[in-house]
Amino acid sequence: MSFGGRKFRVVKDSFDGGGQGKVYHAEDEITGLPAIYKVLDRPDDKNANGKARLRYMVDNQIGASLPQVCPPLVPREKRGELGYLTLRAPGVALDQDRPRRFPERLETAWILACHWSRLEAQGLAHGDVAPSNFTITPEGDVWVIDTDGFAAQDPFVPQPTMVGQHPFLAPEIRTARNQKKPIAATINSDRFAWTVLLSCVLLNRHPTDGLKVATPAKFDKVMMSGKWPERRRRPKKGETPITALGNDLPLLFDKAFNATPAGRPSANDWRLALGRALQNMVQHKCGHVFVAGKRNTCPWCGQSYQPLLSAKAQDQLTIRLRALSKPEATEFTFKRGERLILGRSNIPGASAFVSSEHLALAIIGNDLHLENLGRNGTLIAVKGRGEQLLSRLVTALPGKALDGAVLTLADTKVALGISAR
């Protein structure tokens, strides 16, 4: 089959594509690039509104501006069949991931919030937030998939016909469905769904697990109560208690589960709070890791603890970027709790192939984190090593191992310098 002049072949029979259609593994006949071909088979998705929504995602190049999000890239309509081609995200679905310890789950939640904040900044709601619509690699890289149920703040874009999956629906969506009234996903309803997902990731369970919600009506009642259901349960032995989340995150969950849609925290609120939580992780001598709270006791064993980070922990770094063809460098200073975003407008000598947001740097705990955001990728060449594709890199502070490295952002090469302040 042809897409935009390129030929792809289906390499695997269809598999579950959710409620909107069939999904096929495909690959570029020349390059072997893995892809996904999805056929939309619901009447509401194949009518004029469905076609307009699909065209919006393609024409606005959502994929180019939101790396690690896999939206429709090329539509295809032939013999009454409407479908689209998208990238095949690496990894497995979140609900099929290997068991991860609390520090990994906290970092996964932060990465999810970063992706979410980028969607929200574009005026987009995912519309179908659930673990099955995110993939994660063994290294912890997270991808957003199945975005064709999106909702846009643009009034000229038709509303989605689906509102998400039952365990993650916002109270206003549940009310409308129970009353058989039409309703569409919004930024506010998406905020509720993302909150439920973050709760699942952080605590490794759905907020209603262990509660008496055997019927849909009882489930809805708990999820519509305006209170975070985790407040009603006691964790079983071996489960993560909510006190392991520190002070800020439980308060955000309380606010997010408020039945008033406008009162829910934004994606950026969650991104910042989760970033602070990563900074405040401590490990008790009993072996458990948790976010430091007001009480200086371990949530598991109840004994007192000492923070891992000392008063001398690295709190500020200066990054220098120099185009290889020029002698002068551009400096960027950022502090703990901040996320430095580098892109086309501030990277010296950047070409048009460099994304507007291409590379993110953050101080987390005792490490410096670098994350590629660019659609055209980033390569890094550290002294004594060859070039490696950079997805997400973690190095001990103050980052001396990366001082002098060469970054290739899309097609733009820059020398990297790092100094502590």
Backbone torsions as a table, in degrees:
resi	resn	phi	psi	omega
1	MET	NA	150.2	-175.9
2	SER	-107.6	139.5	175.8
3	PHE	-134.2	114.0	176.4
4	GLY	55.2	35.4	178.5
5	GLY	88.0	-7.7	178.1
6	ARG	-105.5	144.4	-177.7
7	LYS	-102.4	133.0	177.2
8	PHE	-123.0	150.6	175.4
9	ARG	-121.6	143.7	176.3
10	VAL	-77.3	126.6	-175.6
11	VAL	-110.8	-2.3	179.5
12	LYS	-153.7	144.2	178.8
13	ASP	-60.8	165.6	-176.6
14	SER	-63.1	150.5	173.5
15	PHE	-133.0	178.5	-172.4
16	ASP	-58.6	125.0	178.8
17	GLY	-114.2	20.3	-179.2
18	GLY	81.2	-152.3	-174.5
19	GLY	-90.2	1.5	-172.9
20	GLN	-108.4	-10.2	179.9
21	GLY	162.7	-166.5	179.6
22	LYS	-101.3	149.8	-177.0
23	VAL	-126.2	138.2	-178.6
24	TYR	-127.6	141.8	168.7
25	HIS	-75.7	137.9	179.4
26	ALA	-140.8	169.0	175.4
27	GLU	-152.6	151.2	177.3
28	ASP	-65.6	129.1	-176.2
29	GLU	-64.9	-24.3	-177.8
30	ILE	-96.2	-51.3	-174.2
31	THR	-91.7	-18.2	-175.8
32	GLY	77.5	8.8	-179.5
33	LEU	-57.1	122.9	-179.8
34	PRO	-71.7	141.7	-178.2
35	ALA	-147.6	174.4	176.3
36	ILE	-125.4	134.5	173.7
37	TYR	-114.6	120.1	-178.7
38	LYS	-113.4	130.3	177.2
39	VAL	-102.9	122.5	179.1
40	LEU	-87.6	118.6	-175.2
41	ASP	-115.6	1.7	175.0
42	ARG	-81.9	136.9	-178.9
43	PRO	-54.1	-39.2	-178.5
44	ASP	-66.3	-23.5	-179.8
45	ASP	-89.2	-13.2	-178.0
46	LYS	-104.0	-3.3	-179.7
47	ASN	-82.1	-171.3	-176.0
48	ALA	-60.7	-38.9	179.6
49	ASN	-66.1	-41.8	178.5
50	GLY	-61.6	-41.1	178.7
51	LYS	-66.3	-37.2	179.5
52	ALA	-66.3	-38.1	178.9
53	ARG	-66.1	-43.3	179.4
54	LEU	-62.9	-42.5	-179.6
55	ARG	-65.8	-34.1	178.9
56	TYR	-60.7	-45.8	-178.9
57	MET	-63.3	-38.4	-178.4
58	VAL	-74.5	-48.6	-175.3
59	ASP	-65.7	-31.6	-178.7
60	ASN	-88.8	4.4	175.7
61	GLN	49.0	47.6	-179.7
62	ILE	-57.6	-37.6	-179.3
63	GLY	-64.5	-34.1	-178.1
64	ALA	-71.0	-31.0	-176.8
65	SER	-95.2	-10.0	-178.9
66	LEU	-127.7	78.3	178.7
67	PRO	-61.5	152.8	-175.7
68	GLN	65.6	18.4	167.4
69	VAL	-120.0	132.4	-175.3
70	CYS	-110.3	83.3	179.2
71	PRO	-89.7	173.3	172.6
72	PRO	-58.4	130.4	-179.4
73	LEU	-106.6	-41.4	-178.7
74	VAL	-136.2	119.9	177.9
75	PRO	-81.5	159.7	177.5
76	ARG	-146.1	126.7	177.2
77	GLU	-130.9	119.4	-177.6
78	LYS	-154.6	128.2	178.4
79	ARG	53.1	42.9	177.4
80	GLY	80.1	-1.0	179.6
81	GLU	-98.3	126.6	178.1
82	LEU	-112.5	128.5	179.4
83	GLY	-154.8	-176.0	178.5
84	TYR	-153.4	159.4	177.2
85	LEU	-105.3	140.3	176.8
86	THR	-144.3	166.5	177.5
87	LEU	-67.2	149.5	173.6
88	ARG	-93.2	113.8	-177.3
89	ALA	-71.1	141.2	177.5
90	PRO	-74.6	165.1	175.4
91	GLY	89.9	-166.4	-179.8
92	VAL	-120.6	164.0	177.7
93	ALA	-61.5	149.1	-178.8
94	LEU	-53.9	-37.9	-178.1
95	ASP	-78.1	-0.9	175.2
96	GLN	-114.4	9.0	-176.0
97	ASP	-71.1	157.5	175.6
98	ARG	-67.0	158.3	175.8
99	PRO	-61.1	135.4	179.3
100	ARG	-125.0	145.6	177.8
101	ARG	-73.7	165.1	-174.4
102	PHE	-55.0	-44.8	179.6
103	PRO	-58.1	-38.1	178.1
104	GLU	-67.7	-40.3	-179.5
105	ARG	-66.1	-36.8	178.0
106	LEU	-65.4	-40.8	178.3
107	GLU	-68.0	-38.6	176.7
108	THR	-60.5	-42.5	178.7
109	ALA	-62.0	-40.5	178.9
110	TRP	-64.6	-42.2	178.6
111	ILE	-63.3	-42.5	176.9
112	LEU	-58.7	-43.7	-179.8
113	ALA	-65.0	-34.2	176.7
114	CYS	-64.6	-45.4	177.4
115	HIS	-62.1	-44.2	-179.5
116	TRP	-60.4	-43.6	-177.7
117	SER	-64.6	-31.4	178.1
118	ARG	-71.6	-38.3	174.6
119	LEU	-63.2	-46.9	-176.6
120	GLU	-65.2	-35.1	177.9
121	ALA	-64.4	-24.3	177.2
122	GLN	-87.7	2.8	-178.4
123	GLY	75.0	28.5	-176.1
124	LEU	-118.1	140.2	168.0
125	ALA	-107.8	140.2	179.6
126	HIS	-63.1	-44.4	175.5
127	GLY	88.7	-14.8	-178.6
128	ASP	-148.5	54.3	-177.2
129	VAL	-71.8	122.6	177.9
130	ALA	-167.4	155.3	-178.3
131	PRO	-55.6	-30.5	-178.2
132	SER	-70.5	-12.8	-178.0
133	ASN	-104.5	22.3	174.0
134	PHE	-139.6	140.9	175.5
135	THR	-115.6	154.6	179.9
136	ILE	-138.7	137.1	179.0
137	THR	-89.4	165.8	177.1
138	PRO	-56.5	-30.2	-179.1
139	GLU	-80.2	-10.1	177.6
140	GLY	102.4	6.5	175.3
141	ASP	-73.6	137.8	-174.9
142	VAL	-118.1	137.0	178.5
143	TRP	-123.0	146.4	178.1
144	VAL	-101.8	126.0	-177.8
145	ILE	-127.2	176.7	174.7
146	ASP	53.6	57.2	-175.7
147	THR	-93.5	9.3	-175.1
148	ASP	-74.0	-3.7	173.6
149	GLY	-95.3	18.8	-174.0
150	PHE	-61.8	156.9	170.5
151	ALA	-123.1	137.2	-178.4
152	ALA	-116.8	146.7	176.5
153	GLN	-74.3	-13.2	177.2
154	ASP	-64.8	117.7	-176.4
155	PRO	-66.4	-14.7	-178.7
156	PHE	-88.3	-4.5	178.9
157	VAL	-94.6	124.5	179.4
158	PRO	-57.6	147.9	-179.6
159	GLN	-73.1	154.0	176.8
160	PRO	-70.2	156.4	178.9
161	THR	-96.0	-11.4	177.5
162	MET	-110.1	153.5	-175.7
163	VAL	-121.1	4.5	178.2
164	GLY	115.9	-172.4	-177.1
165	GLN	-103.6	144.4	-168.4
166	HIS	-51.6	-44.8	-177.6
167	PRO	-64.0	-13.1	-172.8
168	PHE	-118.9	6.9	-175.1
169	LEU	-71.9	142.8	176.0
170	ALA	-72.8	154.9	-179.2
171	PRO	-54.6	-40.6	-178.5
172	GLU	-66.9	-30.5	175.9
173	ILE	-70.3	-42.9	179.3
174	ARG	-61.9	-43.8	-179.2
175	THR	-60.5	-47.3	-178.9
176	ALA	-63.2	-41.2	-179.6
177	ARG	-66.8	-41.0	179.4
178	ASN	-65.2	-30.0	178.5
179	GLN	-92.2	4.1	179.4
180	LYS	56.6	39.6	176.8
181	LYS	-104.2	147.3	178.9
182	PRO	-69.4	141.5	177.5
183	ILE	-158.1	151.4	-179.8
184	ALA	-124.9	155.8	176.0
185	ALA	-64.1	148.3	178.6
186	THR	-137.1	175.1	174.4
187	ILE	-57.6	-42.3	-177.9
188	ASN	-68.5	-41.4	178.1
189	SER	-68.7	-32.8	176.7
190	ASP	-64.4	-36.5	179.3
191	ARG	-61.1	-36.9	177.6
192	PHE	-66.7	-46.0	-178.2
193	ALA	-62.1	-42.8	177.7
194	TRP	-61.8	-38.5	179.5
195	THR	-62.2	-43.8	177.8
196	VAL	-61.8	-42.2	178.9
197	LEU	-61.5	-44.5	179.6
198	LEU	-62.4	-39.0	176.9
199	SER	-61.7	-42.0	178.5
200	CYS	-62.1	-44.0	-176.8
201	VAL	-68.0	-46.8	-175.5
202	LEU	-67.1	-41.3	-173.7
203	LEU	-103.4	-3.7	176.3
204	ASN	63.6	36.0	178.1
205	ARG	-166.8	158.6	173.2
206	HIS	-76.4	147.0	-177.6
207	PRO	-56.4	-23.2	-178.8
208	THR	-92.3	-5.3	-178.9
209	ASP	-57.2	132.8	179.2
210	GLY	88.6	-6.2	177.8
211	LEU	-98.7	163.5	-177.8
212	LYS	-84.2	86.7	-177.5
213	VAL	-131.4	49.4	-173.5
214	ALA	-69.4	-23.3	-179.1
215	THR	-113.9	155.7	177.2
216	PRO	-55.9	-37.0	-179.1
217	ALA	-65.1	-42.2	178.9
218	LYS	-68.8	-37.5	177.6
219	PHE	-61.7	-48.0	180.0
220	ASP	-60.6	-40.2	-178.4
221	LYS	-60.9	-42.3	179.5
222	VAL	-67.6	-43.6	-177.0
223	MET	-74.5	-15.1	179.8
224	MET	-105.0	8.8	-174.0
225	SER	-73.6	-14.3	-176.4
226	GLY	83.7	5.6	179.8
227	LYS	-128.0	144.5	176.4
228	TRP	-64.2	117.0	-175.7
229	PRO	-58.1	-23.7	179.3
230	GLU	-60.3	-24.0	178.8
231	ARG	-67.8	-17.7	-174.8
232	ARG	-96.2	-4.2	-174.1
233	ARG	-123.6	156.6	172.9
234	ARG	-107.2	129.9	-178.9
235	PRO	-65.5	143.1	176.1
236	LYS	-76.5	167.9	179.6
237	LYS	-58.4	130.3	180.0
238	GLY	92.8	-14.5	178.3
239	GLU	-83.3	159.0	179.0
240	THR	-81.7	121.6	177.0
241	PRO	-77.0	153.7	-178.6
242	ILE	-68.0	-20.0	176.9
243	THR	-66.8	-16.4	177.1
244	ALA	-72.1	-10.9	-178.3
245	LEU	-87.3	-0.1	-179.1
246	GLY	80.7	-155.3	-175.4
247	ASN	-93.8	-46.3	-169.8
248	ASP	-71.0	-42.9	-173.3
249	LEU	-64.3	-46.2	176.9
250	PRO	-59.0	-35.5	178.2
251	LEU	-66.9	-36.6	176.7
252	LEU	-67.1	-39.3	176.6
253	PHE	-61.8	-42.0	178.1
254	ASP	-58.9	-44.5	-178.3
255	LYS	-68.5	-38.7	-177.4
256	ALA	-69.0	-32.1	-179.5
257	PHE	-83.1	-0.9	174.3
258	ASN	-58.6	138.6	-175.1
259	ALA	-70.7	-8.3	178.9
260	THR	-86.7	111.7	-175.6
261	PRO	-55.9	-40.1	-176.3
262	ALA	-68.2	-15.9	-177.7
263	GLY	-89.0	0.4	-176.4
264	ARG	-77.2	140.5	178.0
265	PRO	-62.1	149.6	179.8
266	SER	-81.3	171.2	175.9
267	ALA	-59.5	-39.2	-178.8
268	ASN	-67.9	-35.4	175.2
269	ASP	-57.9	-44.5	-179.7
270	TRP	-68.9	-41.1	-179.7
271	ARG	-59.0	-45.4	-178.7
272	LEU	-68.2	-42.5	-178.6
273	ALA	-65.9	-41.3	178.6
274	LEU	-68.5	-35.0	175.1
275	GLY	-62.3	-42.3	177.4
276	ARG	-64.8	-38.7	179.6
277	ALA	-62.3	-39.8	177.6
278	LEU	-61.9	-35.4	179.2
279	GLN	-68.6	-27.9	-170.6
280	ASN	-103.5	18.3	177.7
281	MET	-70.9	140.5	175.5
282	VAL	-132.7	158.3	176.6
283	GLN	-122.5	125.7	179.3
284	HIS	-83.9	160.2	179.8
285	LYS	-64.3	-16.7	176.2
286	CYS	-75.2	-9.9	176.3
287	GLY	106.4	-15.3	-177.5
288	HIS	-81.3	144.9	177.3
289	VAL	-111.7	139.6	-178.0
290	PHE	-157.2	172.0	178.1
291	VAL	-89.2	129.3	-178.7
292	ALA	-60.8	136.2	178.8
293	GLY	-122.4	-166.1	-179.5
294	LYS	-68.8	-31.3	178.7
295	ARG	-88.4	131.9	179.5
296	ASN	-87.5	47.8	178.7
297	THR	-130.5	150.1	178.4
298	CYS	-72.1	131.3	179.8
299	PRO	-62.7	-19.5	-178.5
300	TRP	-93.7	-54.1	-173.3
301	CYS	-98.6	-13.4	176.8
302	GLY	80.7	1.5	-179.6
303	GLN	-87.6	157.8	-179.3
304	SER	-69.9	162.8	-178.5
305	TYR	-143.9	164.6	173.9
306	GLN	-116.2	135.9	179.6
307	PRO	-58.3	146.4	177.2
308	LEU	-69.4	-37.6	-175.5
309	LEU	-84.3	130.0	177.2
310	SER	-88.2	173.5	179.8
311	ALA	-65.5	-17.7	-178.3
312	LYS	-94.3	9.3	-179.8
313	ALA	-59.6	146.2	-177.6
314	GLN	-65.4	120.4	-176.1
315	ASP	-112.8	-8.0	-176.6
316	GLN	-153.2	139.3	177.4
317	LEU	-131.2	151.8	171.9
318	THR	-115.6	125.8	179.4
319	ILE	-105.9	132.8	176.3
320	ARG	-116.0	128.6	176.3
321	LEU	-117.8	131.1	179.8
322	ARG	-133.4	122.7	174.0
323	ALA	-61.2	135.9	-174.4
324	LEU	-60.5	-23.0	-178.1
325	SER	-90.0	-0.8	-176.1
326	LYS	-129.8	148.5	-178.3
327	PRO	-81.0	-29.8	-174.7
328	GLU	-82.9	149.4	-179.0
329	ALA	-116.2	155.9	175.1
330	THR	-107.1	130.5	-177.2
331	GLU	-103.5	144.5	175.6
332	PHE	-134.9	126.9	177.5
333	THR	-113.3	132.1	178.1
334	PHE	-140.1	156.2	-174.0
335	LYS	-111.3	165.4	173.2
336	ARG	-55.8	134.9	-178.4
337	GLY	93.5	-12.2	176.8
338	GLU	-101.3	158.9	177.0
339	ARG	-123.4	112.4	180.0
340	LEU	-82.9	122.3	179.4
341	ILE	-108.6	123.2	178.0
342	LEU	-110.7	137.8	-178.5
343	GLY	-157.7	-164.4	-173.0
344	ARG	-55.8	-34.8	-174.0
345	SER	-80.1	-21.6	-176.3
346	ASN	-124.1	-0.4	175.3
347	ILE	-88.3	122.8	-176.7
348	PRO	-61.4	130.2	177.0
349	GLY	73.7	15.6	-176.0
350	ALA	-66.0	138.2	177.5
351	SER	-89.5	178.1	179.5
352	ALA	-68.6	-15.2	-179.4
353	PHE	-82.2	-11.3	175.7
354	VAL	-78.8	131.7	-178.2
355	SER	-69.8	157.6	178.1
356	SER	-62.7	-30.1	170.9
357	GLU	-127.2	104.2	-169.7
358	HIS	-111.5	-34.2	-176.0
359	LEU	-142.2	135.4	178.6
360	ALA	-118.1	138.8	176.8
361	LEU	-127.0	141.1	179.4
362	ALA	-152.4	146.4	173.2
363	ILE	-92.8	116.6	-179.1
364	ILE	-128.3	117.0	-177.0
365	GLY	62.0	-125.8	178.8
366	ASN	-102.7	20.9	-174.9
367	ASP	-128.2	157.1	170.2
368	LEU	-103.0	126.2	-179.7
369	HIS	-106.9	132.0	171.9
370	LEU	-117.7	134.5	-178.7
371	GLU	-135.3	127.8	175.4
372	ASN	-73.3	131.2	174.8
373	LEU	-115.5	-10.9	-171.9
374	GLY	-76.4	138.3	179.0
375	ARG	-64.8	-31.9	-178.1
376	ASN	-94.7	11.5	169.2
377	GLY	81.3	167.1	179.1
378	THR	-138.2	134.3	173.4
379	LEU	-111.3	148.6	177.0
380	ILE	-131.7	134.3	177.2
381	ALA	-120.6	106.1	179.1
382	VAL	-89.4	151.2	-178.9
383	LYS	-50.0	129.6	177.0
384	GLY	83.0	1.7	179.8
385	ARG	-131.5	159.9	175.6
386	GLY	-80.6	179.2	179.3
387	GLU	-69.0	140.4	175.8
388	GLN	-131.9	145.0	176.8
389	LEU	-69.5	128.0	-178.5
390	LEU	-98.3	118.0	171.7
391	SER	-105.6	-61.7	173.6
392	ARG	-147.5	127.2	-174.9
393	LEU	-126.1	136.8	179.5
394	VAL	-124.0	129.4	178.5
395	THR	-138.2	149.5	-177.3
396	ALA	-66.1	142.5	175.7
397	LEU	-67.5	148.7	6.0
398	PRO	-88.6	21.7	174.7
399	GLY	83.2	22.6	-177.2
400	LYS	-61.2	-27.3	-178.8
401	ALA	-62.9	-23.6	-178.4
402	LEU	-100.3	-5.7	179.9
403	ASP	-64.4	123.5	-178.3
404	GLY	93.5	-1.6	178.4
405	ALA	-68.1	157.4	176.5
406	VAL	-111.3	125.1	177.9
407	LEU	-102.8	136.7	171.7
408	THR	-113.0	103.7	-178.9
409	LEU	-97.6	106.4	-169.6
410	ALA	59.5	-108.1	178.9
411	ASP	-113.5	13.2	-176.0
412	THR	-107.1	121.7	-179.3
413	LYS	-98.4	132.1	177.0
414	VAL	-137.3	147.4	174.8
415	ALA	-88.1	140.2	-176.6
416	LEU	-107.7	130.2	174.1
417	GLY	-123.8	142.0	-178.3
418	ILE	-133.3	132.2	174.7
419	SER	-140.3	148.0	-178.7
420	ALA	-92.4	150.5	176.6
421	ARG	-122.3	NA	NA
